[in-house]
Each structure stands twice: as structure tokens, then as C-alpha cells.
């Protein structure tokens, strides 16, 4: 019995160590090509999600390094789909300012646009974003020239997220591409019909996946990561995110920086990587 207990403890330690190394591993760069009707020229969009600034596995120095990695990819615009702050069982204190300030390093001619997540305090995330001059879209629409972007408030922490998203999308200019930013991919079935592309996060790609365990709720397990299409021709890209939630561990998944090459119609749509 003692030998079994030692073996079990050793296995847990090995999995914990492997998970920790997975959590602090540099994010992969994952690429998609998406054709958008009405787009006049190619654009490079970079999608970040679930940064979860944390003194465990996502300290400010690491966030700064990831922002520099993004800049090296020369984006036209950057979008961030929520969960800026930590959400561990226990975390050494990290100010919201320290988690958000690295975003000011990003350089993109069409701007940096974000939506809140379910771990972002509704008041403080807005206050800190304004303090650093960062753009938070929550039921808002912005025209950045070649495309329009609409953002949703969070489904869990926000106020009337679906109604706000639909009202903002209704103000979009017809014939110009419209991209929606949300945190939870559960909004996919409720997407306004004039949205061409939905970008979401929240799932962490499962974060811990060992031979298909643990199982997730049906809606989450359907949209853990990747590209999805509906019968109306709309597309959704779900990012595995960068940081971690609950515990600073990643097993069977990897954090990712998503590069979306937006193309006018008629070009090869391609796949990720």
C-alpha cells in the first residue's frame, strides 16, 4: 500500500511539474486565413485572449515579452477577448494595472480593441482601461476603415450582452465587413446575421486534457478551440488563450497567439498553421 501511495504521489508531482512547464511555455503562433466579402485589401489581425495576469505564471515581465512577440508579427490591428486578471484558487496579489499596462506596448495602425471577460470586474476593468487609454468595446461599434468591429459585454459579468451586441451590430454599415468580439463562444448561436466573423476565447482549449478528460459542458466542449462555420456562412475562431485559470497548469494544450490573415474574396482561405 505504501508503494502504491508513493507511486501515486510521484505521478501527481510529475503531472504537476509538466503542467507548470506547459503553463509558462511560450505561446504558439497559430494562423488562419479568412475571406471577408467587401474587404478591399488584406489585413493582419492578431487575436489574444485570456491573458490572466498572475504572479504565478503570467507576471508583468512575461506579459511584456508576449506583447513584444505580437509586435514582431506586424499586426494591422490587435483584439483581446477578455480575462485580463488572474483567477487562480490562490494568487499572490497582482494589481489590475499591472495586468493591463503591458497592452500599451502593442503597436497596430488600426488600434487595439478589447472586450471584458468573466474574470474581469465590470467596474475596475473599465476604469483601468480608460486610465491607460485602451479601447474596451462592450455593446459598442467602431469603424476602423477597412472593417467594422463590434464588441459584446460578458455573458456572466456583463449587462444585457446579447441585446447590446445586437443593437451595436444593427448600426453597422451594410456592405463593409463586420467582426464581432466576445469572450464566451456560447454567443455563437445568438450571433447577429450581419456579422461575418466572430472571435472568442474563454475555453483555454480545455487547459488540462488527459486522454479526453475532464469532460466539459456540452456547449463548451463543442467550441473548445479552432474554426467553426454555420449554415449562413458566418465563421467563428476560438482561441485557446495564453494564461491559465484556477491552477497555473496546462496539460495537453498550449497557449496561442492567433494570427488571422483577412483577405478579399477569391483568395485561398487555407487553415490554421
Protein Blocks (a to p, Z undefined) as FASTA:
>chain_A
ZZmmmmmmmmmmmmmmmmmmmmmpccdddddddddehiabdcdddddehklpafklmcfk
lmmmmmmmmmmnopabdcdeejjbgcdfbdcdddfklmmmmmmmpccfkbpaddddfkbc
fklmmmmmmmnopacdehiacdehjaccdddddfklmghkllmmmmmmmmpcehiacddd
dfblmlmmmgcfkbmbdcdehknnnopagehiacddfklmmmmgccdddfkopacdddeb
jbdehiacdehiacdddddddddehiafbjgZZ
